[in-house]
């Protein structure tokens, strides 16, 4: 079978910087027209100078993929001001928020409970027609006790809902939805609220996260963590439903093997770019929803971002299997589905 679709758009990608960026970015740039490049580097991208430096680094690393463009983000940190938003808006579409200590390079000190004090900044995000992209997790409860990882998305949703109520019209993305409640919240809102869906949260449940002794399997450890089959099944059903405010965001997030397999807890993040789109094509095919694939991978995300729909097409084909590499790069970054044979491939149509 062969089918042509608009070149995909990845609404959530972590490329890191330096040698890791140059190693991993071809797996996205070779098959996507654009990708949202998250700025949670060790030095967060939170001002115009850093933004332009990072944009230049990405463009320099993707010169052999002239169709590819990064969609830039800036990070919400204590340094961020209304003026920051105004100066960065011509170059960035997204203000990205990761609550303190919830994920990689999330040491900003801003908790999800304290977002109200940043409302003037969010008002400027709205005025500039930018998007507020939220990693929705809460670390501590009202008594200062640590919330179990599998409950952190649920615990964050009331605070996200408050932002939605308090700032009507602000474009908000709840990233990498992993629970029924997060999906239902988005579906209950207006057209200004959307969600991204990853391959790992829609294809794998928490049985993949632990071994028989309930030790974490580092290769499947990410934030938010994989959830029960009930939640996974609901996320997948939303993905396959054709709902226009859910779209592909891989959350591809590379880490060297040393950080994944020789550190406790392991680094949170799954490098999924070589396999993510192929996995999702397989799910749409198996469930008889191939007619909805293009909207999910290529159209709905661009429409929410206000990006033009490209004329370039890719060919998806199941005629030649693809073997996913086990690791990539000198520091052996582990890959989702590494070593597995995938039924689908993506090829350029030009």
PEQUI-V330440 format. One record per pair of residues at least 4 apart in sequence whose ideal C-beta (glycine too) atoms are under 8 Angstrom apart, sorted by the first residue. I is the first residue (numbers start at 1). J is the second residue. D is the distance in Angstrom with one decimal. If there is no record, write none. Layout:
i	j	d
I	J	D
I	J	D
//
This chain:
i	j	d
1	285	8.0
1	317	6.9
1	318	5.3
1	319	7.5
2	315	5.7
2	316	7.3
2	317	4.7
2	319	6.9
3	290	6.7
3	315	7.2
3	316	5.2
3	317	7.7
4	313	4.5
4	314	7.2
4	315	5.7
4	316	7.8
4	349	5.9
5	293	6.4
5	294	4.1
5	297	6.7
5	298	5.8
5	313	6.4
5	314	6.3
5	316	6.4
6	33	7.9
6	294	5.8
6	297	8.0
6	298	3.9
6	299	6.4
6	309	6.2
6	310	6.1
6	312	7.4
6	313	6.2
6	314	7.9
7	31	7.4
7	32	6.6
7	33	4.1
7	67	6.9
7	298	6.6
7	310	5.5
7	312	4.6
7	313	6.5
7	314	5.2
8	31	6.3
8	32	4.9
8	33	7.0
8	248	6.7
8	277	6.0
8	297	4.4
8	298	5.2
8	314	7.1
8	346	7.7
9	32	6.3
9	33	6.1
9	34	5.3
9	35	7.3
9	247	7.6
9	248	7.1
9	297	7.2
9	298	5.7
9	301	4.6
9	302	5.1
9	305	7.9
9	307	7.2
10	28	5.9
10	32	5.0
10	34	7.5
10	35	4.0
10	36	6.8
10	248	6.3
10	249	6.5
10	250	5.1
10	252	7.6
10	273	8.0
11	35	7.7
11	36	5.1
11	173	7.4
11	196	5.0
11	247	5.9
11	248	6.4
11	249	3.9
11	301	4.4
11	304	8.0
11	305	7.3
12	36	5.7
12	38	6.8
12	133	7.8
12	175	5.9
12	176	6.7
12	196	5.0
12	198	7.5
12	249	3.1
12	250	6.1
12	251	4.8
13	28	5.7
13	35	4.4
13	36	6.2
13	37	6.1
13	38	6.7
13	249	7.8
13	250	6.0
13	251	7.6
13	252	5.3
13	273	7.3
14	38	5.1
14	40	7.1
14	104	7.4
14	251	7.2
14	252	6.3
14	253	4.2
14	254	7.1
14	269	6.7
15	20	7.8
15	21	4.7
15	24	6.2
15	25	5.1
15	28	7.5
15	37	5.6
15	38	7.9
15	58	6.5
16	20	4.2
16	21	5.2
16	24	7.2
16	41	6.9
16	254	6.2
17	21	5.2
17	41	5.4
17	42	8.0
17	54	7.2
17	57	6.4
18	22	7.5
19	23	6.2
19	329	7.2
19	330	7.2
20	24	6.1
20	254	5.8
20	256	7.6
20	329	6.8
20	331	7.5
20	333	7.1
21	25	5.5
21	57	6.6
21	58	7.2
21	61	5.8
22	61	5.1
23	254	7.6
23	328	5.7
23	329	3.8
23	330	7.8
23	333	6.9
24	28	7.5
24	252	7.4
24	254	4.8
24	271	6.5
24	273	6.4
24	328	6.7
24	329	7.4
24	333	6.8
25	29	5.4
25	58	6.9
25	61	5.3
25	62	6.1
26	30	5.4
26	62	7.7
26	65	7.3
27	31	7.9
27	252	7.7
27	273	3.9
27	274	4.9
27	328	7.7
28	32	5.2
28	35	5.1
28	68	7.8
28	250	7.6
28	252	6.8
28	273	5.0
29	35	7.5
29	62	4.5
29	65	4.0
29	68	4.0
30	65	6.0
30	68	8.0
31	277	6.6
31	314	6.3
31	346	4.6
32	68	6.5
33	67	5.8
33	68	6.6
33	69	7.0
33	310	4.9
33	312	6.3
34	68	7.0
34	69	4.9
34	70	7.1
34	71	5.3
34	302	7.6
34	307	6.5
35	68	7.5
35	70	6.3
35	71	6.7
36	70	7.8
36	71	4.5
36	73	6.3
36	93	7.5
36	94	6.2
36	133	7.7
36	249	7.2
36	305	7.9
37	54	7.2
37	58	5.8
37	70	4.4
37	71	6.7
37	72	6.0
37	73	6.5
38	73	5.6
38	96	5.8
39	44	6.2
39	45	3.0
39	46	7.4
39	50	7.7
39	51	7.3
39	54	6.4
39	72	7.5
39	73	4.8
39	74	6.0
39	75	4.9
39	96	6.2
40	44	6.2
40	45	7.9
40	75	6.0
40	96	7.0
40	98	5.8
40	103	7.4
40	104	6.3
40	105	4.5
40	106	6.5
41	45	6.2
41	54	7.3
41	105	6.2
42	105	5.7
43	50	6.8
44	50	7.7
44	75	4.2
44	77	5.3
44	105	6.8
44	108	6.7
45	50	4.7
45	51	5.4
45	54	5.2
45	72	7.9
45	73	7.0
45	74	5.7
45	75	5.7
46	50	6.6
46	74	5.8
46	75	4.7
46	76	7.7
46	77	4.5
46	79	5.1
46	80	5.7
46	84	7.1
47	51	6.9
47	74	7.6
47	79	6.7
47	84	6.1
47	87	7.9
47	88	7.5
48	52	6.3
48	84	7.5
48	87	4.7
48	88	5.3
48	91	7.4
49	53	6.4
50	54	6.2
51	55	6.3
51	72	6.0
51	74	5.7
51	88	5.5
51	91	5.8
51	92	5.9
52	56	6.3
52	91	6.6
53	57	6.5
54	58	6.5
54	72	7.2
55	59	6.3
55	70	6.4
55	72	5.4
55	91	6.6
56	60	6.0
57	61	6.4
58	62	6.3
58	70	4.5
59	63	7.2
59	70	7.0
62	68	5.0
62	70	7.7
67	310	7.6
67	312	5.8
71	93	5.2
71	94	7.1
71	305	6.7
71	307	7.4
72	91	5.8
72	92	4.4
72	93	6.8
72	94	7.4
73	92	5.8
73	93	7.3
73	94	3.9
73	95	7.2
73	96	4.5
73	133	6.9
74	80	7.3
74	84	7.0
74	85	7.8
74	88	5.0
74	92	5.0
74	94	7.3
74	95	5.9
74	96	7.0
75	80	7.4
75	95	7.8
75	96	5.4
75	97	7.7
75	98	7.5
75	108	7.0
76	80	5.3
76	95	5.6
76	96	6.7
76	97	4.4
76	108	7.1
76	110	6.4
76	118	6.6
76	121	7.2
77	108	4.3
77	109	7.8
77	110	6.9
78	108	6.6
78	109	5.9
78	110	6.7
79	84	7.3
80	84	5.0
80	85	7.3
80	95	7.6
80	118	7.5
80	121	5.9
81	85	7.5
81	121	6.9
82	86	6.6
82	120	5.7
82	121	5.7
82	123	8.0
82	124	4.7
83	87	6.3
84	88	6.0
84	121	7.8
85	89	6.0
85	95	6.8
85	121	6.1
85	124	4.3
85	125	5.8
85	128	6.0
85	130	7.1
86	124	6.5
86	128	7.0
88	92	4.7
89	128	3.9
89	130	6.0
92	130	7.0
93	130	5.9
93	131	6.0
93	305	6.0
93	306	7.8
94	130	6.3
94	131	4.9
94	132	7.7
94	133	5.0
95	121	7.5
95	122	7.6
95	125	5.0
95	130	5.9
95	131	7.3
95	132	5.4
95	133	7.1
96	133	4.9
96	135	7.8
97	110	7.3
97	115	7.5
97	132	6.9
97	133	6.9
97	134	5.3
97	135	6.6
98	102	5.9
98	103	5.3
98	105	7.9
98	106	4.1
98	108	7.2
98	135	4.4
99	106	6.8
99	110	6.8
99	111	5.6
99	112	4.3
99	135	6.6
99	137	6.0
99	138	6.8
99	139	6.8
99	156	7.3
100	106	6.1
100	107	6.7
100	108	5.8
100	109	5.3
100	110	5.8
100	111	5.3
100	139	7.3
101	106	5.8
101	107	6.7
101	139	5.8
102	106	5.3
102	135	6.2
102	137	4.4
102	138	8.0
102	139	5.9
102	152	7.1
102	223	6.1
103	135	6.0
103	137	7.5
103	223	4.3
103	268	5.8
103	269	7.7
104	223	7.8
104	253	6.7
104	255	7.8
104	267	6.7
104	268	6.1
104	269	5.7
106	135	7.6
110	114	6.3
110	115	7.3
110	118	7.3
111	138	7.9
111	139	7.5
111	140	7.9
112	136	7.5
112	137	7.5
112	138	5.4
112	156	5.4
112	159	4.8
112	160	7.8
113	138	7.4
113	159	6.4
114	118	7.8
115	119	7.6
115	122	7.8
115	159	6.7
115	163	6.3
116	162	7.9
116	166	7.6
118	122	6.1
119	123	6.2
119	166	6.9
119	167	6.8
120	124	6.8
121	125	6.6
122	126	6.6
122	132	6.0
122	163	7.3
122	167	5.6
122	170	6.0
123	127	6.4
123	167	6.9
123	170	7.9
124	128	6.1
125	130	4.6
125	131	7.6
125	132	5.4
125	170	6.6
126	130	7.7
126	167	6.5
126	169	6.0
126	170	4.5
126	171	7.4
129	171	7.5
129	306	7.1
130	171	7.3
131	171	4.6
131	172	7.2
131	173	5.8
131	304	7.7
131	305	6.8
132	163	7.6
132	170	5.9
132	171	6.8
132	172	5.1
132	173	7.4
133	172	7.7
133	173	4.5
133	175	5.9
134	160	6.0
134	163	7.9
134	172	6.5
134	173	6.8
134	174	5.8
134	175	6.3
135	175	5.4
135	176	7.6
135	223	7.4
136	153	5.6
136	156	4.2
136	157	6.4
136	160	5.3
136	174	5.2
136	175	7.0
136	182	6.7
136	224	7.9
137	152	4.0
137	153	5.7
137	155	7.6
137	156	5.2
137	223	6.6
137	224	5.8
138	147	6.0
138	152	5.6
138	155	4.0
138	156	4.2
138	159	7.0
139	146	6.6
139	147	6.3
139	152	6.8
140	144	5.4
140	145	6.5
140	146	6.1
140	147	6.6
141	145	5.1
141	146	7.9
141	147	5.5
141	155	7.0
147	151	5.3
147	152	5.3
147	155	5.1
148	152	7.4
149	223	7.8
149	224	7.4
149	225	4.8
150	206	7.0
150	225	5.7
150	227	6.4
150	228	7.9
151	155	5.7
152	156	6.4
152	224	6.2
153	157	6.9
153	177	7.8
153	178	5.7
153	179	5.2
153	181	7.7
153	182	5.9
153	224	4.8
154	179	5.9
154	181	5.6
154	182	8.0
156	160	6.1
157	161	6.1
157	181	5.8
157	182	6.2
157	185	5.8
158	162	6.5
159	163	6.9
160	164	6.5
160	172	7.5
160	174	6.3
160	185	7.1
161	165	6.4
161	185	6.3
162	166	5.9
163	167	5.8
163	170	7.3
163	172	6.8
164	168	7.7
164	170	7.7
164	172	6.3
164	189	5.9
164	193	6.0
168	192	7.8
169	192	5.8
170	192	6.5
171	192	5.0
171	193	7.8
171	194	7.9
171	304	7.4
172	192	6.5
172	193	4.9
172	194	7.5
173	193	7.8
173	194	5.2
173	195	6.6
173	196	6.2
173	249	7.9
173	304	7.6
174	182	5.7
174	185	7.2
174	186	6.1
174	193	7.3
174	194	7.6
174	195	4.7
174	196	7.7
175	195	7.6
175	196	5.4
175	249	6.5
175	251	7.0
176	196	6.0
176	197	7.4
176	198	5.0
176	201	6.0
176	224	6.5
176	249	6.6
176	251	4.8
177	182	4.2
177	183	5.5
177	186	7.1
177	195	4.4
177	196	7.1
177	197	6.1
177	201	7.1
177	235	6.1
177	238	7.8
177	246	7.6
178	182	6.8
178	201	4.6
178	224	4.7
178	225	7.7
178	226	7.3
178	227	5.0
178	231	6.3
178	235	6.5
179	183	7.2
179	227	6.0
179	231	5.0
179	234	7.8
179	235	7.7
180	184	6.1
180	230	7.1
180	231	5.6
180	234	4.3
180	235	7.8
181	185	6.3
182	186	6.8
182	195	6.7
183	187	6.3
183	195	6.7
183	234	6.1
183	235	6.3
183	238	4.8
183	246	7.5
184	188	6.2
185	189	6.7
185	193	7.8
186	193	5.5
186	194	6.5
186	195	4.6
186	245	6.0
186	246	7.1
187	238	7.7
187	243	6.8
187	245	7.6
189	193	3.8
191	245	6.9
193	245	6.8
194	245	4.1
194	246	6.8
194	247	7.0
194	300	8.0
194	304	5.0
195	245	6.7
195	246	5.2
196	246	7.6
196	247	6.3
196	248	7.0
196	249	2.8
196	251	7.4
196	301	7.7
197	201	6.6
197	202	5.5
197	235	6.2
197	238	7.2
197	239	4.9
197	246	5.7
197	247	7.2
197	248	6.6
197	249	6.8
197	296	8.0
198	202	6.6
198	249	6.5
198	250	5.9
198	251	4.7
198	272	7.0
198	276	7.0
199	203	5.4
199	250	6.6
199	272	5.6
199	275	6.9
199	276	3.9
199	277	7.7
199	279	4.4
199	280	5.5
199	336	7.2
200	204	5.3
200	220	7.3
200	222	6.3
200	226	6.7
200	251	7.7
200	270	5.4
200	272	6.1
200	276	7.8
200	336	6.4
201	224	7.7
201	226	6.7
201	227	7.3
201	232	6.8
201	235	5.6
202	232	6.8
202	235	5.1
202	236	4.5
202	239	5.2
202	280	7.3
202	283	6.9
203	232	7.7
203	236	7.3
203	279	5.4
203	280	7.8
203	283	6.6
204	208	4.5
204	220	6.5
204	226	5.5
204	232	7.0
205	226	5.9
205	227	6.7
205	228	6.1
205	229	4.5
205	231	7.7
205	232	4.3
206	210	7.0
206	225	7.0
206	226	4.8
206	227	5.9
206	228	5.7
206	229	7.9
207	229	7.6
208	217	6.8
208	220	4.7
208	226	6.1
209	216	6.4
209	217	6.1
209	220	5.1
209	221	6.8
209	225	6.1
209	226	4.7
210	214	4.9
210	215	6.5
210	216	6.4
210	217	6.5
211	215	5.1
211	217	5.8
216	221	5.3
216	265	6.8
216	266	6.5
217	221	6.9
218	260	4.6
218	261	5.3
218	266	3.7
218	267	7.8
218	334	7.8
219	260	6.8
219	270	7.3
219	334	5.3
219	336	7.5
219	338	7.8
220	226	6.3
220	270	6.9
221	225	7.1
221	260	7.7
221	265	7.3
221	266	5.0
221	267	7.8
221	268	5.7
221	269	7.9
221	270	7.7
222	226	7.2
222	251	7.2
222	253	7.0
222	268	5.6
222	269	5.7
222	270	4.9
223	268	4.4
223	269	7.5
226	232	7.3
227	231	3.7
227	232	6.0
227	235	8.0
228	232	7.0
229	233	5.8
230	234	6.7
231	235	6.4
232	236	6.3
233	237	6.3
234	238	6.6
235	239	6.4
236	240	6.2
236	283	6.6
237	241	6.2
238	243	6.0
238	246	5.5
239	246	6.2
239	280	7.6
239	283	7.5
239	296	6.4
240	283	7.0
240	284	6.6
240	287	5.6
240	289	4.8
240	292	6.8
241	246	7.8
241	292	7.9
242	289	7.7
242	292	4.6
242	295	6.4
242	296	7.8
244	295	7.3
244	300	5.1
244	303	7.3
245	300	7.2
245	304	7.0
246	296	7.3
246	300	7.2
247	295	7.9
247	296	5.8
247	297	7.7
247	300	4.1
247	301	3.7
247	304	6.9
248	276	8.0
248	277	7.5
248	280	6.8
248	296	5.8
248	297	5.0
248	301	6.3
249	301	7.3
250	272	5.4
250	273	6.1
250	276	4.4
250	277	7.7
251	269	7.8
251	270	7.5
251	272	7.3
252	270	7.3
252	271	5.8
252	272	4.7
252	273	4.1
252	276	6.5
253	268	7.7
253	269	3.0
253	270	6.1
253	271	6.5
253	272	7.8
254	269	7.0
254	271	4.0
254	328	7.9
254	329	8.0
254	333	4.6
255	259	4.5
255	260	5.0
255	266	8.0
255	267	4.0
255	269	5.4
255	271	7.2
255	333	6.5
255	334	7.7
256	260	7.1
256	329	7.8
256	331	3.7
256	332	6.8
256	333	6.0
257	261	5.4
257	262	7.5
257	327	6.6
257	331	6.4
257	332	4.1
257	333	6.8
257	334	5.9
258	262	5.1
258	263	7.1
258	331	6.8
259	263	5.4
259	266	7.2
259	267	3.9
260	266	5.1
260	267	5.5
260	334	5.6
261	266	6.8
261	334	7.6
263	267	6.3
270	336	5.2
271	328	7.4
271	333	5.3
271	334	6.6
271	335	5.4
271	336	6.5
272	276	4.2
272	335	7.7
272	336	4.1
274	278	8.0
274	324	5.2
274	325	6.3
274	328	7.7
274	335	5.4
274	336	7.5
274	337	7.8
275	279	5.6
275	324	4.9
275	335	6.8
275	336	4.9
275	337	4.2
275	340	7.5
275	342	6.4
276	280	6.6
276	336	7.0
277	281	6.4
277	297	6.7
277	346	6.2
278	282	6.6
278	322	6.5
278	324	8.0
278	342	4.4
278	343	7.7
278	344	4.7
278	345	7.0
278	346	7.2
279	283	6.7
279	337	7.0
279	342	7.5
280	284	6.4
280	293	7.6
280	296	7.4
280	297	7.0
281	285	6.2
281	293	6.5
281	316	5.6
281	344	4.5
281	346	7.9
282	286	6.0
282	342	7.4
282	343	5.9
282	344	5.9
283	287	6.3
284	289	4.6
284	290	5.3
284	292	6.5
284	293	4.3
284	296	7.5
285	289	7.9
285	290	5.5
285	318	7.6
285	344	7.6
289	293	6.9
292	296	6.1
293	297	5.9
293	316	7.8
294	298	5.1
294	299	6.0
295	299	4.6
295	300	5.3
296	300	6.4
298	302	7.0
298	309	7.7
299	303	6.2
299	309	6.4
300	304	6.5
301	305	6.3
302	306	8.0
302	307	4.1
302	308	7.3
302	309	5.8
303	307	7.9
303	309	7.9
312	349	7.2
312	350	6.3
313	349	4.3
313	350	7.8
314	346	5.2
314	347	6.5
314	348	6.2
314	349	5.8
315	346	7.3
315	347	4.6
315	348	7.6
315	349	5.1
316	344	6.0
316	345	7.4
316	346	5.7
316	347	8.0
317	344	7.0
317	345	5.6
317	347	6.4
318	343	5.1
318	344	5.3
318	345	7.7
320	345	5.9
321	341	4.9
321	342	6.5
321	343	6.4
321	345	7.6
322	341	7.2
322	342	4.6
322	344	7.2
322	345	4.7
323	339	7.3
323	340	7.5
323	341	5.5
323	342	7.6
324	335	5.8
324	336	7.6
324	337	4.7
324	338	5.5
324	339	6.6
324	340	5.3
324	341	7.9
324	342	6.1
325	335	5.5
325	338	6.2
325	339	7.9
326	334	7.3
326	335	6.4
326	338	3.8
326	339	4.7
327	332	4.1
327	333	5.9
327	334	5.6
327	335	6.3
327	338	6.5
328	332	7.8
328	333	5.1
328	335	6.2
329	333	5.0
334	338	6.1
337	342	7.0
//
